[in-house]
Amino acid sequence: MDTPRTLYKITCDCPGTEAAAEASAALSAASLAFKGVDYDYSASLLSNSHSLFELADNYRGSFKASCPFYCSYSGYQDELLWAAAWLYKASGNYKYLTYVSSNQGWSQAVTEFSWDNKFVGAQTLLLKEFYKGNKNLNRYKIDIESFICAVMPGSSTSQIKTTPGGLLYF
């Protein structure tokens, strides 16, 4: 490849909360996938996920300052909740469930799930906890129900369009 490939990095002094939290979420999900196959690798993925989450949460700042072409419209709160939800799912550590519960005010009812808005993903990952009795997540239940109604074709509150083949787009 002969195209220049500029390297960007995030550090404590040059934060990129979106990138670090998203990488944390990905490593948590991967740790679940490898848990039954390669326990040591799964544990390593989860350990690195914890570290990335701490970096993302303790050194908050938008990635657009570190990487000028990147533009997140939703901010980084959705990535922090997304990462904490995946960390809870992968580790079972209530610290992450508490984090998500304590920061529900960041969440919002939305009509999309995309690279730039992961609130629905975090809400969906944790909905099972609501049904197991954690009523502190009632806001998430309400928001995910709103999302489902917004994307359900034929719903009176539907806000989506579909291609002739049924693919949703906004």
FIROZA-927510 format. One line per field, with one value per residue: residue number from 1; chain; residue in one letter; x, z, y of N, C-alpha, C in turn. Coordinates in steps of 0.001 Angstrom, whole numbers, plus 500000, padded with zeros to 6 digits. Layout:
N
pos (NUM  ...)
unit (A  ...)
code (a  ...)
n_px (X  ...)
n_pz (Z  ...)
n_py (Y  ...)
ca_px (X  ...)
ca_pz (Z  ...)
ca_py (Y  ...)
c_px (X  ...)
c_pz (Z  ...)
c_py (Y  ...)
***
This chain:
170
pos (1  2  3  4  5  6  7  8  9  10  11  12  13  14  15  16  17  18  19  20  21  22  23  24  25  26  27  28  29  30  31  32  33  34  35  36  37  38  39  40  41  42  43  44  45  46  47  48  49  50  51  52  53  54  55  56  57  58  59  60  61  62  63  64  65  66  67  68  69  70  71  72  73  74  75  76  77  78  79  80  81  82  83  84  85  86  87  88  89  90  91  92  93  94  95  96  97  98  99  100  101  102  103  104  105  106  107  108  109  110  111  112  113  114  115  116  117  118  119  120  121  122  123  124  125  126  127  128  129  130  131  132  133  134  135  136  137  138  139  140  141  142  143  144  145  146  147  148  149  150  151  152  153  154  155  156  157  158  159  160  161  162  163  164  165  166  167  168  169  170)
unit (A  A  A  A  A  A  A  A  A  A  A  A  A  A  A  A  A  A  A  A  A  A  A  A  A  A  A  A  A  A  A  A  A  A  A  A  A  A  A  A  A  A  A  A  A  A  A  A  A  A  A  A  A  A  A  A  A  A  A  A  A  A  A  A  A  A  A  A  A  A  A  A  A  A  A  A  A  A  A  A  A  A  A  A  A  A  A  A  A  A  A  A  A  A  A  A  A  A  A  A  A  A  A  A  A  A  A  A  A  A  A  A  A  A  A  A  A  A  A  A  A  A  A  A  A  A  A  A  A  A  A  A  A  A  A  A  A  A  A  A  A  A  A  A  A  A  A  A  A  A  A  A  A  A  A  A  A  A  A  A  A  A  A  A  A  A  A  A  A  A)
code (m  d  t  p  r  t  l  y  k  i  t  c  d  c  p  g  t  e  a  a  a  e  a  s  a  a  l  s  a  a  s  l  a  f  k  g  v  d  y  d  y  s  a  s  l  l  s  n  s  h  s  l  f  e  l  a  d  n  y  r  g  s  f  k  a  s  c  p  f  y  c  s  y  s  g  y  q  d  e  l  l  w  a  a  a  w  l  y  k  a  s  g  n  y  k  y  l  t  y  v  s  s  n  q  g  w  s  q  a  v  t  e  f  s  w  d  n  k  f  v  g  a  q  t  l  l  l  k  e  f  y  k  g  n  k  n  l  n  r  y  k  i  d  i  e  s  f  i  c  a  v  m  p  g  s  s  t  s  q  i  k  t  t  p  g  g  l  l  y  f)
n_px (500855  500673  499724  499853  499737  498713  499561  497754  497518  496332  496671  497214  497585  496666  493781  491371  488593  486391  487609  489190  487242  485573  487359  487763  485189  485084  487164  486144  483875  485174  486565  484521  483842  486099  486224  485383  487151  489874  491031  493109  493791  491337  491145  493292  492407  490210  491466  492971  490858  489699  491791  491820  489280  489572  491465  489915  487806  489045  490622  489164  488137  487452  488090  488422  490154  492617  492693  492139  490291  488217  484890  482675  479316  477646  479086  481139  479942  478162  479881  481325  479306  478590  481011  481235  478934  479534  481824  480682  479028  480959  482654  481125  481446  480174  480846  480857  478205  477107  478348  477110  474434  474613  475120  472958  471674  473061  472190  469755  466607  466659  466595  468261  470952  474234  477602  478220  476447  475716  473937  471551  472618  473987  471804  470310  472065  471951  469323  468361  469185  467400  465037  465738  465364  466641  465631  466701  467450  465307  464970  466458  464943  462601  463661  464634  462297  461057  462824  462432  459754  460081  461508  460009  458370  455262  454414  452771  454478  456662  459754  461356  462779  462605  464476  463533  464068  463822  465765  466679  466962  468015)
n_pz (500000  499093  500176  502460  505923  508604  511997  514967  518447  521779  525043  528571  528678  526249  525624  524552  524942  523661  521882  523624  525387  523580  522594  524975  525379  523156  523757  526088  525073  523354  525254  526414  524259  524057  526489  527090  525547  525585  528416  529651  527687  527446  530016  529890  527878  529229  531413  530112  529058  531378  532092  529895  530184  532601  531801  529893  531491  533601  532371  530775  527644  524404  521483  519187  519610  519622  517220  514448  512268  513147  514230  516675  517258  519336  521668  524368  526403  525830  524911  527263  528940  527374  527378  530158  530527  528959  530347  532798  531963  531052  533261  535582  537668  540047  540323  537831  537055  538970  538197  535708  536556  538190  536367  534687  533914  531790  529751  527129  525439  522259  518651  517168  516681  516473  515135  516364  518411  521132  523169  523126  522832  525296  527016  526170  526725  529490  530186  531016  533656  534851  534664  536329  538710  539370  539892  539693  537155  535700  534065  531815  530831  530069  528093  526178  525406  524165  522016  520608  519827  518160  516011  515008  512280  511187  513686  515711  516539  514952  513506  511375  508186  505546  503317  500125  500605  503331  505078  507737  507843  508682)
n_py (498832  502135  504446  507125  506403  507720  507675  507751  508392  507763  509077  509630  512354  513151  512512  510027  509158  507900  506040  504427  503383  502033  500104  498731  497634  495911  494105  492942  491623  489843  488367  486913  485285  483655  482395  479712  478312  479098  479796  481319  483214  484494  485611  487389  489149  490252  491474  493458  494865  495945  497717  499499  500593  501976  503898  505263  506259  507670  509581  511574  512773  513960  512041  513466  515565  514346  513076  514569  514200  512713  512660  512649  512744  512177  512300  510958  509552  507455  505439  504932  503858  501647  500176  499653  498115  495841  495000  494312  492205  490383  490004  489904  491583  493639  496271  497457  497295  498949  501316  501785  501969  504223  506185  506516  508800  509787  508278  507879  507936  506748  506593  505088  502741  502797  503284  505616  505984  504294  503863  502318  499768  499354  499533  497319  495171  495174  494815  492342  492263  494028  492552  490498  491625  494019  496930  499418  499868  500712  502949  502250  500148  501481  503187  501328  500074  502235  502580  500164  500449  502652  501642  499618  498453  499689  500443  502886  504836  504628  505503  505010  504115  501741  499676  498221  495542  495329  496333  498422  501974  505315)
ca_px (500000  501520  499024  500313  498842  499086  499297  497262  497500  495742  497434  496593  497664  495981  492779  490446  487670  485585  488419  489577  486050  485132  488302  487443  483977  485432  487952  485232  483082  486084  486876  483389  483924  487207  486182  485303  488130  491228  490769  494175  493635  490126  491487  494156  491537  489408  492370  493255  489610  489626  492780  491352  488141  490107  492029  488804  486998  489843  491219  488102  488315  487040  489112  488610  491313  493796  492561  491311  489242  487160  483868  481576  478231  476944  479970  481761  479219  477597  480950  481630  478243  478729  482152  480899  477945  480254  482677  479826  478602  482103  483318  480190  481858  479088  481389  480462  476753  476909  478766  476048  473250  474878  475243  471820  471301  473694  471459  468617  465817  467138  465984  469304  472084  475228  478983  478317  475465  475616  473057  470644  473395  474182  470487  469934  472922  471613  467884  468172  469352  466138  464066  466163  464987  467346  464711  467472  467636  464001  465147  466915  463792  461729  464339  464715  460934  460862  463598  461760  458571  460517  462038  459082  457516  453830  454123  452283  455590  457780  460501  462355  462468  463209  464723  462573  464389  463544  466863  466361  467888  467500)
ca_pz (500000  499001  500745  503818  506991  509789  513267  516052  519701  522931  526280  529673  528344  524969  525777  523499  525702  522768  521362  524711  525881  522536  522613  526193  525106  522211  524457  526986  524243  522902  526398  526533  523161  524282  527862  527122  524631  526035  529618  529892  526716  527848  531200  529428  527203  530241  532171  529269  528968  532627  532005  528923  530761  533584  531031  529292  532508  534432  531547  529805  526620  523106  520554  518085  519911  519297  515840  513953  511293  513814  514783  517348  517521  520569  522818  524772  527493  525367  524882  528642  529394  526552  527910  531502  530374  528503  531446  533758  531358  530946  534546  536690  538719  540290  540187  536519  537079  539765  537342  534733  537291  538694  535256  533779  533435  530491  528749  526550  524468  520921  517572  516372  517295  515426  515568  517135  519493  521663  524335  522984  523086  526745  527606  525831  527470  530912  530406  531771  535076  535297  534832  537462  539938  539591  539477  539454  535711  535089  532986  530629  530320  529387  526881  525167  524876  523246  520813  519867  519182  517113  514843  514618  511162  511461  515003  515623  516831  514091  512949  510482  506798  505179  501902  499639  501208  504762  505870  508375  507745  509362)
ca_py (500000  503314  505592  507433  505957  508479  507011  508591  507656  508430  508934  510369  513778  513366  511456  509604  508319  507064  504938  503529  502683  501103  498982  497985  496849  494846  493092  492219  490710  488789  487495  485985  484321  482733  481877  478257  477723  479425  480582  482293  484299  485200  486408  488474  490112  490936  492341  494626  495621  496731  498802  500486  501301  502927  505003  506019  506933  508574  510639  511843  513790  513441  511576  514420  516403  513555  512615  515674  513898  511957  513549  511964  513683  511819  512401  509697  508898  506186  504442  504540  502953  500436  499432  499167  497039  494650  494542  493619  490945  489480  489746  489743  492506  494596  497630  497984  497467  500159  502435  502027  502430  505572  507128  506387  510122  509984  507511  508574  507185  507099  505814  504447  502054  502992  503462  506848  506031  502934  503804  501174  498557  499227  499265  495947  494250  495156  494646  491099  492592  494610  491472  489677  492316  495281  497991  500638  499999  500969  503934  501517  499396  502448  503656  500267  499914  503354  502269  499087  501038  503579  500924  498558  498864  499638  501006  504268  505742  504246  506628  504450  503803  500464  499427  497222  494247  495348  496874  499704  503097  506498)
c_px (500900  500852  499568  499264  499316  498673  498834  497264  496795  496619  496661  496562  496924  494872  491958  489468  486870  486368  488777  488384  485547  486049  488062  486228  484292  486224  487095  484402  483945  486423  485753  483464  485002  487161  486182  486357  489559  491108  491831  494068  492414  490410  492374  493340  490747  490260  492692  492018  489430  490560  492336  490160  488612  490722  490915  488056  487790  490464  490257  488455  487983  488237  489384  489763  492614  493839  491615  490207  488058  486155  482723  480515  477552  477811  480519  481008  478648  478661  481334  480577  478321  479864  481839  479888  478622  481172  481859  479427  479750  482679  482361  480500  480798  479546  480901  478955  476400  477269  477652  474803  473412  474895  474113  471376  471931  472860  470259  467857  466249  466448  467037  470286  473160  476628  479103  477329  475166  474731  472144  471376  473601  472869  470079  470757  472481  470131  467576  468294  468081  465138  464463  465907  465693  466503  465417  467675  466320  464100  465568  465769  462876  462355  464398  463336  460623  461594  462893  460526  458968  460995  461128  458203  456039  453437  453660  453391  456824  458423  461544  461839  463106  463448  463675  462818  464198  464657  466471  467403  467204  467760)
c_pz (500000  499516  502143  504854  508289  511042  514283  517315  520770  524141  527385  529372  527060  524872  524520  524121  524802  522316  522457  525226  524852  522473  523844  525980  524189  522895  525438  526212  523759  524045  526643  525467  523411  525637  527927  526291  525135  527224  529846  528949  527067  529036  530827  528725  528220  531075  531383  529086  530200  532535  531043  529455  531770  532882  530478  530329  533301  533671  530408  528880  525283  522234  519457  518348  519540  517828  515120  512956  511919  514414  515364  517682  518860  521813  523199  525885  527061  525322  526295  529189  528667  527096  529290  531434  529924  529599  532502  533216  531342  532302  535685  537851  538872  540240  538881  536408  537872  538952  536364  535427  537753  537591  534243  533216  532096  529392  528256  525630  523090  519890  516671  517268  516225  516018  516503  518300  519977  522900  524273  523260  524572  527434  527371  526614  528923  531203  531221  533281  535649  535581  535927  538783  540205  539056  539304  537965  534982  533930  531695  530001  529524  528064  525802  524589  523872  521927  519964  519154  518020  515856  514362  513463  511521  512815  514837  515908  515981  513452  511937  509061  506521  503676  501432  500227  502710  505648  506432  508030  508309  508551)
c_py (501229  504593  505867  506993  506601  507721  508049  507756  508477  508130  509652  511867  514134  512307  511181  508630  507394  505831  503939  502730  501674  499890  498110  497088  495672  493735  492294  491206  489550  487836  486491  484896  483269  482034  480347  477552  477896  480378  481657  483487  485147  486124  487596  489562  490930  491894  493615  495492  496506  497947  499897  501275  502343  504136  505890  506847  507973  509737  510956  512997  513170  513099  512598  515383  515684  513172  513572  515319  513164  512925  512727  513000  513405  511974  511041  508969  507547  505101  503997  503574  501614  499563  498857  498026  495746  494107  493809  492249  489927  489083  489421  490675  493599  496051  498256  498160  498728  501397  502796  502571  503875  506619  507001  507727  510458  509355  508299  507632  507666  506223  505187  503714  502063  503095  504663  506924  504616  502826  502582  499865  498313  498882  497813  494935  494102  494944  493386  491349  493216  493494  490485  490397  493626  496435  499336  500892  500252  501966  503237  500741  500322  502898  502582  499980  501022  503102  501217  499622  501950  502860  499800  499043  498699  500182  502450  505280  505430  505468  506167  504340  502449  500418  498429  495825  494203  495870  498240  500754  504329  507741)
***
